[in-house]
C-alpha cells in the first residue's frame, strides 16, 4: 500500500511546513549537515512529518499546528555544528536554546512550540524534559529520525 503524503494526512500541518520551507532563514538550514548526509532542513522536515504521522496513528490529539511548527524549528540554530568552533562547544546541550531564541526572533512561536524546541534533546538536557504531549512526540520522532538518518545515510524515516 502506498504511503500517504503529509498533505493527505494533515492539510494544516502541510500548509505550515510549506510556509516555513519558503522562509529564507529556514532555507539556510539546507547548508548545514545534520546526520550522515542529511541536511538540518531535511532532518527537521523528517521529524515534522513523522511527528504528525505518530500523532495521527496513535490518536494522541496533539495540536498539529504547534507540532508541525515546533518540529520544523527544533534545530533552527543556523550553524554547522561539525566545524571546530568554540561557540559550538557542547552543541547537544546548548543548541535547543539557540534554536528557540532564533524561532522567537523570526516567528511568532507560542509556548507549546517553545517547549518542543527547548526539550527535544531530553534526556541529554536533563533539566528540560518534555512537558506537553507535542514535545514528547517531537522528542521521540527526533531520536528515531537521528538514528535512521545516521545508520541508513539519508533515507527518510518511514
C-alpha positions as CSV (number, residue, x, y, z in Angstrom):
1,X,0.0,0.0,0.0
2,X,1.3,3.4,-0.9
3,X,2.1,5.7,2.0
4,X,0.0,8.9,2.2
5,X,1.7,12.2,1.8
6,X,1.7,14.7,4.6
7,X,-0.8,16.9,2.8
8,X,-3.2,14.0,2.6
9,X,-2.8,13.3,6.3
10,X,-2.9,16.9,7.7
11,X,-3.6,19.8,5.4
12,X,-3.0,22.4,8.1
13,X,0.4,20.9,9.1
14,X,1.3,20.7,5.4
15,X,0.4,24.4,4.9
16,X,2.6,25.4,7.9
17,X,5.5,23.3,6.7
18,X,5.3,24.6,3.2
19,X,5.2,28.2,4.5
20,X,8.2,27.7,6.8
21,X,10.0,25.8,4.0
22,X,9.9,29.0,1.9
23,X,11.3,31.3,4.5
24,X,14.9,32.5,3.7
25,X,16.3,31.8,7.2
26,X,14.7,28.3,7.4
27,X,16.1,27.6,3.9
28,X,19.6,28.3,5.4
29,X,19.3,25.0,7.2
30,X,19.9,23.3,3.9
31,X,23.5,24.4,4.0
32,X,24.3,22.5,7.2
33,X,24.7,18.8,7.6
34,X,22.9,17.2,10.5
35,X,23.2,13.4,10.5
36,X,25.0,11.3,7.8
37,X,24.4,13.2,4.6
38,X,21.1,14.7,5.7
39,X,20.8,18.5,5.9
40,X,19.4,20.1,9.0
41,X,16.5,21.3,6.9
42,X,15.7,17.7,5.7
43,X,16.1,16.4,9.2
44,X,13.6,18.9,10.6
45,X,11.2,18.1,7.8
46,X,11.6,14.4,8.5
47,X,10.9,15.0,12.2
48,X,7.9,17.2,11.5
49,X,6.3,14.6,9.1
50,X,7.0,11.7,11.4
51,X,5.6,13.7,14.4
52,X,2.3,14.3,12.5
53,X,2.1,10.6,11.5
54,X,2.7,9.5,15.1
55,X,0.0,11.8,16.4
56,X,-2.5,10.6,13.8
57,X,-1.6,6.9,14.0
58,X,-1.8,6.8,17.8
59,X,-4.7,9.2,18.1
60,X,-2.8,11.4,20.5
61,X,-4.9,14.5,19.8
62,X,-1.9,16.8,19.9
63,X,-2.1,20.3,18.4
64,X,-0.9,19.6,14.9
65,X,-0.2,23.2,14.0
66,X,2.1,23.6,17.1
67,X,3.5,20.1,16.5
68,X,4.5,20.9,12.8
69,X,5.9,24.3,13.7
70,X,7.9,23.2,16.7
71,X,9.2,20.1,14.9
72,X,10.3,22.1,11.8
73,X,12.1,24.7,14.0
74,X,13.5,22.3,16.6
75,X,17.0,22.6,15.1
76,X,16.8,26.2,13.9
77,X,20.2,27.1,15.3
78,X,21.7,28.1,11.9
79,X,25.4,26.9,12.1
80,X,27.4,23.8,11.2
81,X,28.0,22.0,14.5
82,X,30.6,19.8,12.8
83,X,33.1,22.6,12.3
84,X,35.5,23.3,15.1
85,X,34.4,26.5,16.8
86,X,34.3,27.4,20.5
87,X,30.7,28.6,20.1
88,X,29.7,25.0,19.1
89,X,31.2,23.5,22.3
90,X,28.6,21.3,23.9
91,X,26.3,21.6,20.9
92,X,24.0,18.8,22.1
93,X,23.3,20.7,25.4
94,X,23.1,24.2,24.0
95,X,21.5,24.2,20.6
96,X,17.9,23.8,21.8
97,X,18.1,27.2,23.5
98,X,19.7,28.8,20.5
99,X,17.1,27.3,18.2
100,X,14.3,28.6,20.5
101,X,15.8,32.1,20.5
102,X,16.0,32.1,16.7
103,X,12.4,30.9,16.4
104,X,11.2,33.5,18.8
105,X,13.1,36.2,17.0
106,X,12.0,35.2,13.5
107,X,8.5,33.8,14.0
108,X,5.5,34.2,16.3
109,X,6.1,30.9,18.2
110,X,3.8,30.1,21.1
111,X,4.6,28.5,24.4
112,X,4.0,25.0,23.0
113,X,6.4,25.4,20.2
114,X,9.0,26.8,22.6
115,X,8.6,23.8,24.8
116,X,9.0,21.5,21.8
117,X,12.2,23.2,20.7
118,X,13.8,23.5,24.2
119,X,13.1,19.9,25.3
120,X,13.7,17.9,22.1
121,X,17.2,16.8,23.3
122,X,15.9,15.3,26.5
123,X,17.2,13.2,28.3
124,X,20.6,14.7,27.4
125,X,19.2,18.0,28.7
126,X,18.0,16.7,32.0
127,X,16.6,20.0,33.2
128,X,14.4,20.4,30.1
129,X,12.1,17.4,30.0
130,X,9.1,17.5,27.6
131,X,6.2,19.0,29.4
132,X,3.4,18.7,26.9
133,X,2.2,16.0,24.5
134,X,3.6,17.8,21.4
135,X,7.0,18.0,23.0
136,X,7.0,14.3,23.8
137,X,6.1,13.4,20.3
138,X,8.8,15.5,18.7
139,X,11.4,14.3,21.2
140,X,10.7,10.7,20.2
141,X,10.4,11.4,16.5
142,X,13.7,13.3,16.6
143,X,15.5,10.3,18.2
144,X,14.1,7.9,15.6
145,X,15.0,10.2,12.7
146,X,18.5,10.8,14.0
147,X,19.2,7.1,14.3
148,X,17.6,6.3,10.9
149,X,19.5,9.1,9.1
150,X,22.8,8.2,10.7
151,X,22.6,4.4,10.2
152,X,20.9,4.5,6.8
153,X,22.7,7.5,5.4
154,X,19.9,9.9,4.4
155,X,16.9,7.6,3.9
156,X,13.8,9.2,5.1
157,X,12.1,7.9,8.3
158,X,9.1,5.8,7.3
